[in-house]
Amino acid sequence: MKGRKRFFSCKRLEDSRALLNLGCGPRANPNWINIDFSWYARLRRYPGLVVLLRSLGLFSPERYAYFLGFPDNVIVWDLRKGIPFNDDSFNAVYSSHLLEHLDRAVVGPFLIECRRVLKPGGVLRIVVPDLEIIIITYVDALQALERGDLSMQTLHQQALETLFGQMVLREASATAKKNLLLDGWRISF
């Protein structure tokens, strides 16, 4: 992919730095180029559709409020198709809680793409779930259950699901796969 022309131009700060936030979700810093492919980012292009779905009772009030708070300065792009910028474009590439939502087969190429768009000496920061916290939560809940504290059953179950979910995840489990609508309705774009 070296040398291949990409789709978007790279905006720069006054000090000439270029910063890229991949999988930004609702946290889109105006100083960064922000990319997201969640349903919310995609639906920002169709506000009339969201209003219609809400009026039909198919879009929950909570999801509608979240949608309204979703920033406008987000490039909608499926990062499984690569990063749509030229080689050596960014001083920093940041991604928070995206990697664990990618299919395993996509992670290697995604990381290669991050390196490709990063300038020599640039910074790559990737945030993923803290396995230690997940394990501590699981052990604490388990020990409380063993002491007879049945109020910890829900926390134990959640910790167990999170722990095993992180260990055996083989497919993407992103926002794009979650139901946006009430009562099990689903929209495909």
N, C-alpha and C positions, 0 to 999 in steps of 0.2 A: 504493500500500500504506500510505500515511500514515494513522495513526489506527486501523488495523485491529487488533483484539485478537488476541494471540498465545496459544499454548498453555501456556507455562511461566512461572512467576513468577521474578523476578530476585532471587537471594540476594545479600546485601550483606555486606561486611566490617564490622568494628566502626567503622571510620572512614567508613562509608557508601558506599565505592567498590564498584562492581560490575565484574568482570573476566570476559571471555569468551575462551575458547580454542577455535578452530574447527579441526576435523580433528586433534584432540589425539593420536590413536593411544594408545600405552601411557604417554604422559607427561601424566598428568592431575593437575595441581596442586590440592590440596584447597581453596585459596583462590580458585580460579577456577571458573566454570561451564564444563565441558568437554563438547564435542560431537564425536562420531565416528560414522561409518557403515561402518566396516570390518567384514569378516566376524567378526573377533574380538569387536568391540563387540556385534554382533548375536547371536553365539553365547553371550555371557555370560548371556542370558536362558534358555538351554537347556543347562545344564551336564550334565544326564543324557544328552542327545544326544551331546555331546562325549565323555563317558565311553564310551558305546556305540560310537561311531565309532573311538575309540582301541582298545577291546577287539577290534574287528573288524580291526584293523590298517590302517584307512583314514585315520587321523590320525597323522601322523609324530610321533615323540618331541620333535623340535625345535619343531614347531608347537604341540604340547600344552604344552610348557614355556612358550612365549610366551603362549599362552592363559591359563595359570595366573597369569602375571604381569600380565595385563591388568587395569587398575583397575576397581573397581565404581562409582566416582563419575563415570560418563560417561553423558550423555544420548545415546541412539541416535536419530539424526536424519539424514535425507538433505538436505544443505544445498542441493541443486539445487531444493528446494521452498521455499527462503527460510530465513530465520533465525527460529526460533519464539519471538520475544520482542517486546515492545512497542517503539515508537519511542523514541529518546533514552534508552535504558536503561543503557548501559555507559560507564564511564570509559575503558576500554581494550578493544580487540578485537585478538586476536593469532591469526595463522595461520602455521604453519611447514610448508612442503613439502606444501601442499594445492593451491594454485592450479594448479600444473603438471599435476595429475591431473584437472582439470575439463575437460570439453569446451569448446572455444572459445566456443560459443554460450551457455554458462552463466556464463562469467567476468564479463561486463559486469553482468548482473543480480545475481550474487553480490557484486560490489564495491558496487553500489548498496544492497544489503541491509546490508552492513557499515556503510555510512555512515548508513543509516536507524536502526540500533539504537545507534549511537554518539552520546553526548551532545555538545552543542556544546563545542568545545575538547577533546574526547576524543582519545585516541591510537589510531591504527590502525597495527599493525606486521604486515607480511607478509614472510615469508622464502621465497625461491625458490632453485633451484640457481644456483650461481655459474658463469656461463658462462665467465668468465676462467679459472677453475681447470680446467674441462673442456677448454678449448682448449689450455692449457699442458700438460696431461697428454697430449693427443693429439699435440702438436708434439714434446714430449720423447720419446715412444714412437716417433714417426715418424723422428726424427733418429737414435735408437738403432738402429732397423732399417736405416736407410741406412748406418750404420757397420758393419753386419753382426751386430749383437746380436740374434739370433733369440729370445732369452729374453723379448723385449718384444712378441712377436706377440700374446699374449693381452691384455696391457694396451692395445696399440694397437687391437685389435678392440673391446674394451670401451669405450674412449674414443670411437672412431668411432661405435659404436651409441648411446652417450649423447648425443654431439654432434648427430647427425642425428635422434635421437629427440626432442630438445628443439626442433629447428628445424622439424620437419614434423608434430609431433603435432597431430592434428585431433580425436581422440576421447579420452575419458577413459581413463586407464590406471591406475586405482586398485587398491588392495588388494582391493576388492570384485570385481574381475575376475580375480584370481589364483586358481589352484587351491589349495584348502585341503587336499586329500587326496592320498594317495599314488597312484602308478600312473595318473595322469591322470583319476582319478574326480573328479567335480565335483558340488557340491550347489547347488541353486537355492532361494532363499527368496522 
